[in-house]
Amino acid sequence: MRKIRGDHNLGNTPQLLIYCIDKDSTTTRKDRKDLNAEADIIGLSIMIPGYVDRKQNRVDSIQIDISRFIDPDEIGGEVNEEEFEEEN
């Protein structure tokens, strides 16, 4: 992806990807589980290019842990906003 963006002079332009993940999505990786969701899920990917200096740290990716907001056993179910507000 980085090469394609560079070939079109988009290497320094931020990128937002919005994509749909099939609710019945399956995996072949042992470190993941099949999705088994009640509905398709919308995924977001944000790429913000920046200055690269090998002498300093930089962020390659960020993951958001949603487990404190939603019980992993309930993913795919409906979230009751009133209960969510009371618990948090």
URCORRA-V728759 format. One record per pair of residues at least 4 apart in sequence whose C-alpha atoms are under 8 Angstrom apart, sorted by the first residue. I is the first residue (numbers start at 1). J is the second residue. If there is no record, write none. Layout:
# URCORRA-V728759
i:j
I:J
I:J
This chain:
# URCORRA-V728759
i:j
1:5
2:6
2:11
3:7
4:8
5:9
5:10
5:11
6:10
6:11
11:49
12:49
12:50
13:48
13:49
14:46
14:47
14:48
14:49
15:45
15:46
15:47
15:48
16:44
16:45
16:46
16:47
17:43
17:44
17:45
17:46
18:42
18:43
18:44
18:45
19:42
19:43
19:44
20:40
20:41
20:42
20:43
21:25
21:40
21:41
21:42
21:43
22:39
22:40
22:41
23:35
23:36
23:37
23:38
23:39
23:40
23:41
24:34
24:35
24:36
24:37
24:40
25:34
25:35
25:36
26:33
26:34
26:35
27:32
27:33
27:34
29:33
36:76
37:41
37:75
37:76
37:77
38:76
38:77
39:76
52:58
53:57
66:70
67:71
67:72
69:84
69:88
70:74
70:75
70:79
71:75
74:78
79:84
80:84
81:85
82:86
83:87
84:88
